[in-house]
Each structure stands twice: as structure tokens, then as C-alpha cells.
Amino acid sequence: MGDKPDQNYAIETLAVRAGQVRTHEGEQSEPLFLTSSFTFKNAAQAAARFKGEEPGNIYSRFTNPTVRTFEQRLAQLEGGERCVATGSGMAAILTTCMALLKGGDHVVCSQSVFGTTVTLFQQWLSKFGVQHSFVPLTDYAAWEKAIRPETKFLFVETPSNPLTEIADIARLSEIAHKHNCLSVVDNCFLTPALQLPLKLGADIVIHSATKYLDGQGRCVGGAIIGGDKMLEPMFGFVRSAGPSLSPFNAWVFLKGLETLGLRMEAHGARALAVAEWLEKQPKVKRVYYPGLPSHPQHQLAKRQQQGCGGIISFEVEGGQPAAWRLIDGVRIFSITANLGDAKSTITHPATTTHWRITPEERARAGITDGLIRISVGLENAEDLKRDLQQALKSI
Ligand SMILES: *Cc1c(COP(=O)(O)O)cnc(C)c1O
């Protein structure tokens, strides 16, 4: 269960055990190596480490045993050969781009990705001549049409935020491979407990560990998972440029991973109960949750995922004033744009996460003024429903 991936173990076992290497102290739980650098027995050993002739740690920007345990555990959970941890989810996306792209290269990206991912392509990577096209997540003809000779990878986030649209990962990966591109999947919303993109044909998985991998809203971090060779330049970039994960955060994420399967199951059960209830409320026009038979990609979700996770969006009658009144009326839900926390959260996408895009773009993306996104936490589902019910009265 140590360094070697063992695909024969189930995800629950890997989440608790994979990657742990005990020190001479024989500790039961993973130790936290809060040290910036490592010492050598003598000058010759230092030289051998720097030359790479002897494996071992040098400096925590490069490698750290606690970070390494997190990387190995997550790699095994995703069914990948290797994982490179980063200081945030955005650092994982940037590192992937820096490793795979050069000026003039092109990326095709689903238009409904995390807002900062859009900013990264539009504002920063474009400065270095990296080009991008955004396409509707479920329009496979548009994906294929957008591919150019310079396209290096397709970048997809499924389910999407905030409307929980689902893309067929196997189909998109086939399109990518047909055109000699890679397929990169941001698996933040479902985690390996509910979706395994690499098994579906994707080449690289991205995580914001900040969300469900931590699961308790404490730390910011990220990760890239894929083949051993493919991740070598990602490791090289993190080592040189420094968006490394802190050992303390890695240690917190290791604690989070132990309960990942249990938490994702609990988030999903509560979210389904809340979504089914919301669908029956007269002031609610529409509910977006892949676990509902009314969801346009419900069948695909059932085939591709082992569950539907904790994110729900719904549209209330009365536009922004009504949506704001509902948000101001809840008592349990926290008003915050973060998600994947044990604490349920509520947000108004049109005026927070998606305020920068034009009203026309918002309308095209289905982000109406009455749309509310909730991340269902681990509180009691009846309490959450009662909370939404009393808040709905005030709109
Ligand atoms: C939050 C998030 C990110 C960015 O992660 P950070 O840890 O905040 O940098 C990327 N993708 C998705 C889907 C996210 O939800």
C-alpha cells in the first residue's frame, strides 16, 4: 500500500491507506513534515542528491514527504500513475498549461468552466501568445470544429458550474485523440469517489483540493494526476516556479481524503432530497441537479458517474430581487461562493461568480437573474429544507 499503486483495492481502502510510508517511529497516522529543507549525512550525499544520483528530499519546494503521501494517495484514487500537488486549483491549471503549451499553441475549453480559468486564458496566457476557444459543453460538433493544427488539449469541467451540465468524457477524449490532442478534465465537483475521468479515456485530471478533497473548508490546494512521463514537465515547472503545496495543507487534505467516500455519499443523498423537494415548490421555476430525472443529461450522469454530488442550482420566480431576498432569508446556509464544504453554502451567480460577463453572455449560458446555486453540506436534509422553506416565504 505504500509507493506502488495497487488498483486491486477499492476506493474506500485507498482513501485511508494508499501512499503511507511509516518512519522509524512506527506512527499510526501520517506525520506532518513541517520543514523547508532536508539535511545530508555528508558533502558527498548532498552532491549525489543534487545530481539526482540518489533519491531523496532536498527542499520542500521540490518534494516533501507529507506532500508526497498526499500525491501518491490521490494518484491511486484517480487510477493515475502520478500526481503533482500544487498550492491551489488555479496553480494546477496554470502548471498544466505551462507544461503543455508554448506561444502560438491553442486550447479548446468548455465555456462554462470556473470563472478564474476563463480569466487565466483571456488575461494571462494570451499575453504569451497562447490561444483559446470556448465552446458549449455538450456541443460535440463545436468541440471538433474548434480544433486547429495548433490545438494541444481540450479542457473540460463536468458537471459544469453553476448549471450542472454533464459532458461525455469518453466521447470528448475520443475527439481529442482523433486530432492528436490530450483531454484534460477538472474533476473538482465529483472527486474520484464519484467519477474517474482517466478510466473514461481522459489523459489528465485537475483538482482544486480546496473543495471536496479537504471537504471542511480549511485549506487551499490543488493537484494534477496523469501518466508518469506526462507529469514530468508539471513537476519540473512546480520545482522551478514554486507553486508548491504546503506540507501542512497536504496533511489536512490527507485527513479529508480518509472520509471522502462517506462524505460524497452523504452530500449526494442530502442534495437529492433537497433537489426533489425544491422541484415541488411553486416559487421555484426550475431545478438543475443531475440526479433528477428532469435533468437533460440524467442518463449520461447515471452511466458516467457513481453519484451526483452536492451542487444544485435553481431558478426562483421574481428575478434578482427575489433571489436576493431568499439568500438574505436563510439561517443555516452560509452566503459564500465557496463549495464542497461540510457547511452548506448559497450564492447568486449573476452578481458574484459570473458578474464580469455581459448580460447577453449570461443569458446564453442560462445564468438568469433568478438563479441561485447551493452547495449542500453535511447538515440534516430536513433542517436544510425547512430553512429554504422559511426563506422562500419571504420572496
Ligand atoms: C475552485 C475551483 C477551481 C480553482 O481552485 P482554487 O483552489 O480556488 O484555486 C478550479 N476549478 C473548479 C471547478 C473549482 O471549483
The ligand as a Gaussian input file, in Angstrom:
#p B3LYP/6-31G(d) Opt

LIG

0 1
 C      -12.457000      26.344000      -7.049000
 C      -12.258000      25.747000      -8.372000
 C      -11.051000      25.890000      -9.058000
 C       -9.901000      26.733000      -8.516000
 O       -9.404000      26.199000      -7.349000
 P       -8.644000      27.081000      -6.213000
 O       -8.228000      26.040000      -5.236000
 O       -9.653000      28.051000      -5.694000
 O       -7.521000      27.758000      -6.885000
 C      -10.913000      25.271000     -10.274000
 N      -11.916000      24.542000     -10.816000
 C      -13.095000      24.388000     -10.177000
 C      -14.157000      23.565000     -10.810000
 C      -13.321000      24.981000      -8.947000
 O      -14.498000      24.842000      -8.344000

